Amino acid sequence: MEYYNYIKSLHLIFVITWFVGLFNIVRLFVYQIEAADKPSPEKEILQNQFKIMTYRMWYIITWPSAVLASIFAFWMLFFTDLGRAWLQMPWMHVKLGFVFLLYLYHAKCHQIFNQLQRNEVRYTSNFMRLWNEGATIILFAVVFLVILKNAFNWIYGVIGIILFSVILMLGFQFYKKIRERK
């Protein structure tokens, strides 16, 4: 138990860097997609630079952070008494559901990364801006679940996530209109 807080700290550090990687990689996807619409030679120069940047972000920050966050999470949950106790609690089941969604989000980002590395643009930059909010919603849900635990009121939590999502979408639409005016 004396090492538990060290494992928890390392888990939290790598969760933070994992989210940093996810937020930034999708932002780089936006720029990479917009670069595809530029005239030559600007298009090729930007695409090559964004490929290097996304490669480094993905394989030096995002993937290692995801793996290390997962290793420390499994360590906490399965090799400590407190973690095994948490696995019996309903809030942890919901949290692990959101973590599963995060893994799916990460896998989809990996698919998009591979497509863009091959210069295959299958999504619009607006879609990517909206896609970027997926990680934000998961982050909010997980943080509130972890902090509030049993005090978490499920009805208010669900309503809060829905309202937060609506606010994000409205903000996205507002920003899109501002961008289109420029």
Residue, then its C-alpha position, 0 to 999 in steps of 0.5 A: m500500500e505504501y507504493y499506491n500513491y506513486i502508482k496513482s501519480l504515475h497513472l494520472i501523469f500519463v492520463i494527462t499526457w495521453f489527453v494532451g496527445l489526443f487533443n493535439i493530434v486531432r488539431l494537427f489533423v485539422y491543419q493537415i486536411e486544410a493543407a490538402d486544399k492549398p495550391s502547390p508547392e505550399k500543399e506538399i510542403l505543409q503536408n510533409q511537415f504535418k506528417i512529421m509533426t503528427y508522427r512524432m505526436w502520435y508515437i512519441i507522446t500519445w501511444p506511450s502515454a496511453v500504454l503507460a496510463s493503462i499499465f498503471a491503471f491495471w496495476m492499481l486495480f488488480f494488484t492493490d486492495l483499494g483497487r480491487a475494492w473499487l472494482q466492486m463499486p458502480w461508479m467504477h463500472v461506469k468509469l471503465g465504460f468511458v475508458f473503453l470509449l476512450y480506447l475506441y476514440h484512440a483507435k479511430c484516431h489511429q485509423i485517421f492518422n494512418q489515412l492522412q499519412r497516406n494522403e487520404v483525406r476522408y473527413t472535413s476539417n469541420f468534422m475533425r474540429l467536432w471530433n476533437e470534442g469527443a475526448t473532451i466529453i470523455l475527460f469531463a465524464v471520467v473526472f467527475l466520476v472519479i472525484l464524486k464517486n458515490a456522491f455522484n447523482w446519475i440523473y444530474g450527471v447524465i443531464g450535465i454531460i448532455l448539456f455540456s455536449v450541447i454547449l460544445m456543439l453550439g460553440f462549434q457552430f458559433y466558431k464555424k460562422i465566425r471562421e466563414r465570415k473571415 
